[in-house]
Amino acid sequence: MKSSLMRTVIFPFAYLAVAMAPPSEASDTIAFLYEDYPPYTFQQEGKVVGTVVAKVEAIAAAAGLTVKWRQATFSRMLRSIANGKGTPPVCIAGYGTTPERAATSWISKPFAMSSGSGIAVLKDNLEKFKDHESIVDILTDKAISGAFLQGATYSDVQTPLIEAGRERHLFIGGDDNDLAVMVVRGRVDFAMVNPDQVEYLQRALPGGQQLVALKPKGMRPPGSEHILCSRNLPEGMRDRINEAIEALKLLPGMDAPERDTDQ
């Protein structure tokens, strides 16, 4: 699952990139690259919507910016933020901070809090988990199976335990929603899915009302989410984004992380 992955990136996170418009467009227009990842960023009836989309659009409006949406892959989003020379500035939104990101990008003030990581299980299957306080307890129980994304990177603690139980687990392509489908169909007992994703899936996924979210110990805790931009983002644009976040009071009392802001 993406939020539990080390893609936060583990944003959990909510997940889009912001590219400054090319010179031919108005300087106040920003093109947003986004990954289809409900409930954060996705298309609905031809329009890009989602919890992260709504907050970023509110920030852009408060900053006097016009936004355009362009879909991209997650790998392209990561490459874009690292490529800060000779190209239009690029940002991603809905991610937490890491030392690596602080060293290569500009980081905005926080504009949201993630729900942290958790697992999705069936209501009728809660008995299996009642005596398990931590994710380690769950992963070491040979009577419990889970669904995981092929090629995903989980935490240093989780990875060897997942590999040790490979014969009883299910590894698939796709995304977190596909993992939840495996739970609903009874193929596995749990999937690593953010609690706020479970809330969305309860409404949007056929049979999703059977799902409940658990937060065992050892999962990624809630954390602040930011807009991260390549270092060639103009100083004036940085200020407008931060001023808009402050004016909207999305997360009052929280400060931007310390970082080198040299371009």
Secondary structure per residue as TSV (DSSP state, phi and psi in degrees):
chain	resnum	aa	ss	phi	psi
A	1	M	-	360.0	146.7
A	2	K	T	-69.0	-39.4
A	3	S	T	-69.5	-29.7
A	4	S	T	-86.3	-9.6
A	5	L	S	-75.1	161.4
A	6	M	T	-80.4	24.2
A	7	R	T	-77.7	-6.9
A	8	T	-	-104.6	39.1
A	9	V	-	-36.4	360.0
A	10	I	-	360.0	360.0
A	11	F	-	360.0	111.9
A	12	P	-	30.7	-19.5
A	13	F	S	-91.1	160.9
A	14	A	-	-81.3	141.6
A	15	Y	-	-154.6	108.3
A	16	L	E	-156.6	162.9
A	17	A	E	-123.3	145.4
A	18	V	E	-115.9	117.8
A	19	A	E	-111.0	130.5
A	20	M	E	-64.3	144.8
A	21	A	-	-65.2	149.8
A	22	P	-	-64.8	162.0
A	23	P	T	-55.0	-27.6
A	24	S	T	-70.8	-15.7
A	25	E	S	-100.5	166.0
A	26	A	-	-60.9	143.4
A	27	S	T	-65.5	-18.5
A	28	D	T	-93.3	8.4
A	29	T	E	-98.2	131.6
A	30	I	E	-121.7	131.0
A	31	A	E	-94.3	125.4
A	32	F	E	-99.3	120.2
A	33	L	E	-89.3	132.7
A	34	Y	E	-135.6	151.7
A	35	E	-	-100.7	140.2
A	36	D	-	-70.9	103.7
A	37	Y	B	-152.6	77.4
A	38	P	T	-66.9	146.9
A	39	P	T	-92.2	15.2
A	40	Y	T	-84.7	-54.7
A	41	T	B	-143.1	120.2
A	42	F	E	-164.8	168.2
A	43	Q	E	-96.8	139.4
A	44	Q	E	-142.8	116.5
A	45	E	T	54.3	42.6
A	46	G	T	80.0	3.3
A	47	K	E	-120.5	142.5
A	48	V	E	-80.4	123.7
A	49	V	E	-135.9	178.5
A	50	G	-	137.4	166.0
A	51	T	H	-66.6	-41.0
A	52	V	H	-71.3	-39.7
A	53	V	H	-57.0	-46.6
A	54	A	H	-60.8	-41.7
A	55	K	H	-71.8	-40.7
A	56	V	H	-66.7	-38.6
A	57	E	H	-65.1	-36.7
A	58	A	H	-65.5	-40.5
A	59	I	H	-63.5	-44.9
A	60	A	H	-61.6	-42.7
A	61	A	H	-62.8	-42.9
A	62	A	H	-66.9	-27.4
A	63	A	T	-87.9	-0.1
A	64	G	T	74.3	33.8
A	65	L	-	-110.7	152.0
A	66	T	E	-107.1	135.7
A	67	V	E	-113.0	148.4
A	68	K	E	-128.1	145.8
A	69	W	E	-110.0	134.1
A	70	R	E	-138.4	125.2
A	71	Q	E	-76.3	144.2
A	72	A	-	-148.5	165.3
A	73	T	-	-81.7	159.3
A	74	F	H	-61.8	-39.9
A	75	S	H	-64.3	-36.5
A	76	R	H	-66.9	-37.4
A	77	M	H	-60.8	-42.9
A	78	L	H	-67.7	-40.1
A	79	R	H	-64.8	-37.2
A	80	S	H	-63.6	-42.2
A	81	I	H	-69.3	-26.6
A	82	A	H	-83.0	-17.2
A	83	N	-	-98.5	89.8
A	84	G	-	-107.3	15.2
A	85	K	S	-126.5	132.8
A	86	G	S	73.5	8.7
A	87	T	S	-133.5	161.1
A	88	P	-	-58.5	145.3
A	89	P	-	-57.5	147.0
A	90	V	E	-133.3	142.1
A	91	C	E	-132.0	157.3
A	92	I	E	-124.4	149.8
A	93	A	E	-130.1	146.9
A	94	G	E	95.5	20.7
A	95	Y	E	-116.1	154.0
A	96	G	-	-84.0	178.2
A	97	T	-	-104.7	149.1
A	98	T	-	-138.1	160.3
A	99	P	H	-57.0	-37.2
A	100	E	H	-64.4	-42.9
A	101	R	H	-68.9	-38.3
A	102	A	H	-63.4	-28.2
A	103	A	H	-79.8	-19.5
A	104	T	H	-120.4	-3.2
A	105	S	E	-145.6	163.6
A	106	W	E	-87.8	139.5
A	107	I	E	-122.0	127.5
A	108	S	-	-76.7	173.1
A	109	K	-	-63.6	154.4
A	110	P	-	-66.7	140.5
A	111	F	-	-120.8	-4.7
A	112	A	E	-161.0	166.7
A	113	M	E	-118.8	132.2
A	114	S	-	-74.3	162.9
A	115	S	-	-85.8	-2.9
A	116	G	-	77.0	-178.1
A	117	S	-	-95.4	156.0
A	118	G	-	-160.2	-166.7
A	119	I	E	-130.9	151.0
A	120	A	E	-104.6	130.5
A	121	V	E	-136.2	167.4
A	122	L	E	-84.3	143.1
A	123	K	G	-55.1	-40.8
A	124	D	G	-73.1	-5.0
A	125	N	G	-113.0	10.2
A	126	L	G	-63.2	-26.4
A	127	E	G	-57.6	-34.1
A	128	K	G	-63.6	-25.5
A	129	F	G	-105.6	-4.0
A	130	K	T	-63.4	-28.7
A	131	D	T	-99.3	8.2
A	132	H	-	-108.6	109.9
A	133	E	-	-84.7	-28.0
A	134	S	B	-124.1	164.3
A	135	I	H	-67.2	-28.3
A	136	V	H	-64.7	-42.6
A	137	D	H	-57.5	-42.3
A	138	I	H	-69.0	-44.2
A	139	L	H	-71.6	-21.0
A	140	T	H	-96.0	-3.5
A	141	D	-	-83.4	112.3
A	142	K	T	-70.4	-8.6
A	143	A	T	-92.6	-0.7
A	144	I	-	-117.1	130.2
A	145	S	-	-112.8	150.6
A	146	G	E	-131.2	163.8
A	147	A	E	-110.5	135.3
A	148	F	E	-136.6	156.0
A	149	L	E	-84.3	132.8
A	150	Q	T	-61.8	132.3
A	151	G	T	80.3	-1.7
A	152	A	-	-74.7	153.2
A	153	T	-	-108.0	117.5
A	154	Y	-	-100.7	-178.3
A	155	S	-	-67.4	163.4
A	156	D	T	-61.3	-30.6
A	157	V	T	-78.1	-42.3
A	158	Q	H	-73.2	-38.4
A	159	T	H	-55.9	-52.0
A	160	P	H	-64.7	-30.7
A	161	L	H	-72.1	-37.4
A	162	I	H	-64.5	-45.2
A	163	E	H	-63.9	-38.1
A	164	A	H	-64.5	-26.4
A	165	G	T	-105.4	21.9
A	166	R	T	-54.5	-34.3
A	167	E	T	-67.5	-23.3
A	168	R	T	-103.8	-10.1
A	169	H	S	-92.6	167.7
A	170	L	E	-118.7	128.6
A	171	F	E	-116.8	122.5
A	172	I	E	-133.2	163.6
A	173	G	S	-84.4	179.5
A	174	G	S	105.0	-143.7
A	175	D	-	-139.5	-171.0
A	176	D	H	-59.8	-35.6
A	177	N	H	-63.1	-36.8
A	178	D	H	-66.7	-33.7
A	179	L	H	-63.1	-43.8
A	180	A	H	-63.3	-34.7
A	181	V	H	-59.9	-39.1
A	182	M	H	-63.0	-33.4
A	183	V	H	-70.2	-47.0
A	184	V	H	-60.4	-37.2
A	185	R	T	-79.5	-4.0
A	186	G	T	79.8	13.6
A	187	R	S	-73.2	-31.4
A	188	V	-	-140.6	170.3
A	189	D	S	-88.7	-28.2
A	190	F	E	-154.7	163.8
A	191	A	E	-143.3	145.7
A	192	M	E	-78.6	107.6
A	193	V	-	-141.0	138.4
A	194	N	-	-59.1	144.2
A	195	P	H	-55.8	-38.9
A	196	D	H	-73.1	-23.6
A	197	Q	H	-68.5	-38.6
A	198	V	H	-61.3	-41.3
A	199	E	H	-58.5	-42.5
A	200	Y	H	-66.6	-45.3
A	201	L	H	-66.6	-28.9
A	202	Q	H	-60.1	-29.7
A	203	R	H	-94.6	-37.0
A	204	A	H	-96.0	-23.5
A	205	L	S	-96.4	128.8
A	206	P	T	-55.7	123.5
A	207	G	T	83.7	0.3
A	208	G	G	-64.1	-21.8
A	209	Q	G	-64.9	-12.9
A	210	Q	G	-80.5	-13.4
A	211	L	E	-81.9	145.9
A	212	V	E	-134.9	155.2
A	213	A	E	-103.5	135.0
A	214	L	E	-118.6	149.6
A	215	K	-	-126.0	78.4
A	216	P	-	-67.8	156.6
A	217	K	B	-61.3	147.8
A	218	G	T	95.4	-4.3
A	219	M	S	-88.9	160.8
A	220	R	-	-62.3	127.3
A	221	P	-	-76.1	166.7
A	222	P	-	-58.4	148.3
A	223	G	-	-150.7	166.2
A	224	S	E	-73.5	147.6
A	225	E	E	-116.6	143.2
A	226	H	E	-134.4	171.1
A	227	I	E	-99.1	124.8
A	228	L	E	-112.1	130.2
A	229	C	E	-127.4	153.8
A	230	S	E	-63.6	154.0
A	231	R	T	-69.2	-10.8
A	232	N	T	-87.8	9.8
A	233	L	S	-65.0	126.2
A	234	P	-	-56.9	145.5
A	235	E	H	-58.0	-39.4
A	236	G	H	-63.3	-37.4
A	237	M	H	-68.3	-38.3
A	238	R	H	-58.8	-46.1
A	239	D	H	-63.8	-41.5
A	240	R	H	-63.7	-40.1
A	241	I	H	-64.8	-47.7
A	242	N	H	-65.8	-39.5
A	243	E	H	-63.3	-38.0
A	244	A	H	-66.5	-41.7
A	245	I	H	-60.8	-43.9
A	246	E	H	-64.9	-42.9
A	247	A	H	-64.8	-34.8
A	248	L	H	-77.5	-13.9
A	249	K	T	52.5	43.7
A	250	L	S	-65.7	-39.9
A	251	L	S	-138.1	74.5
A	252	P	T	-59.3	141.3
A	253	G	T	91.3	-8.4
A	254	M	-	-100.3	137.1
A	255	D	-	-105.3	158.6
A	256	A	-	-68.1	148.3
A	257	P	-	-68.6	152.2
A	258	E	-	-66.4	138.1
A	259	R	-	-166.5	162.1
A	260	D	-	-82.5	121.5
A	261	T	-	-106.7	13.5
A	262	D	-	-63.2	139.9
A	263	Q	-	-79.5	360.0
